[in-house]
Amino acid sequence: MTDDFEGRIYTTGSDRTSALQLQADFDTLRPKHRAMIKKVATECNEYGQTISFDQMKSHRRFCIGRGLIDLALSDNFDEDLIRSVCYAATGYIMNTAGGAVGHRNAMEAEQCKKYCNHVRYDEAEMSYEDETNTFNLRFPNNQKVGK
């Protein structure tokens, strides 16, 4: 089953396993990181969107959750970084982290997840701009060269 905005709905097999692993990873986060993710989820609701994996297990929500957890596991987890990663994936900046992730469709959420993974494993070049409260992010080129 697929939804235009949410993407594939996770119901069986490896999707269910991925969903269970995401919850287990969330449960191992430090309380301050869980609180920030919950704050982002609350902001999403204020914008009329939801990222709750409890309400629906979709590809969009999985990618957003996986991305936020990856950012939490980096040493740079804050709202400006969340907004900046979403900006790098979509080309437009939002005022809040919740607004930034909440409006991502499944394809945009998947791109954000990839960027969050690069940040987690120190594969992104980052610099912070005080005047705009954003990060300039450069990600490795994953395209194959040659053939």
N, C-alpha and C positions, 0 to 999 in steps of 0.2 A: 504494500500500500504506500502511495506517495502523495504528498501534498505540495502544491506549488511553492508555498512559503517555507514550510517546515522540512521539506524533503522527505526522504524515506522514514517511515515510522518503524521503530525498533520493536519487534514482537517476538522473534524466535532466534535460535541458533547463536551465531557469533555476535549478532547485534545485541542480544540479551546479555551475553558474556561481557561485551564492552560496556553496557549500561551498569552492570554490577561492579565492574572494575572502576568505573568513574566514581560511583558512590563510595567505594572502599578508599580510593585516593583522596576524595574530599574529606572523609572521616579522619584521615591521618594528618591533615593540615593543622598548623598551629591555630589556636583560637582566634588570633587577630586576623589571620588570612581568611578563615571561614567567615568571620564577621564582615570583612570587606566584600566577599563574594555575595553574602546575604544583602549587604547595602546596595550593591550593584543590581541585584535582583529586585529589590524594592524600588529603586529608581526606574527600572524597566516598566514596572507596573504603573508608575506615575505617568509614563509616556504611552500607556495603553498597550504595552507588549508584555510578554512573559518569557522568561528563560527557564522556568521551573521544570526540572526533569521529573519531578514527582507527578506533575499534572499530565505530561505527555512525554514519551520517550521518542524523540525525533532526531534525525541527523543534525538539524540546525542546533537544537538544544545540546546535543552531545558535543558538537564542535565548539560551541560557546563555553560549555562547562570544562571541556578538556583544555581549551586555551587559557581560561582563567586559572585553572589549577596549575598549568605549566608556568604561567606568570608568577603565581604565588610561590612556586618552587624556585624561582630565580631570586636574585638579591635586589630586584628593582620593582617590586610589586606596588604600584600605586595607581590612582585614578588617571593621572596624566599619561602614564604608560599605556593603560587600557585604551584611552581615547586615541593615542598616537598610533597604536597598532591597527585599530579600526580605520583610522585615516589612511594609513599606508595601504590597506586592502581595498578601500572604496573610493578614496579621493575626496571625501568630505569629512569635516571635523564637527563633532557635537560638543555641547557644553558640559555634558556629564558622561561618566563612564557607562551608566545604565542606559542612557539614550544612545550611546555609541554602539553597544552590543545588542540592545533590544531590537533595533530596526534592521539588523542583518538578516538576509534570507539565507537559505541553506548553503548556496554557493559562496556567498560572501563570508559566512561563518566558517566555512572550510578553509578559505584563504587566511582568515584571521588566526585560525588554529595553527596553520603552518607557520605563520610569523611568530606566534607565541612560543612555539617549539624552538624556533631559531633563537629567540631571546633566552629561553631557559638554558639552552646549551651553549650560550655565549658565541653564537654564530652570527649575531647581528652587530653592526657598527652603530653605536648610539651616542648622541650628544644632546644635551638638554638646552633648550632656549628659554631663559628666564622671562623674556618679554612676552612670549606667547604661551608659556606653561605647557610646552609640548616637547616631545623628543623627536629629533631627526633620526630616522631609522634607515639603515641600508642593510639589505638582506643578501645572502649569497645567491649567485645565479645558479639555479639547479638545472638549467637546460644543458643538454649534451652538446659539446662542441665537435665539429667534424661532420661526418656522414649526414 
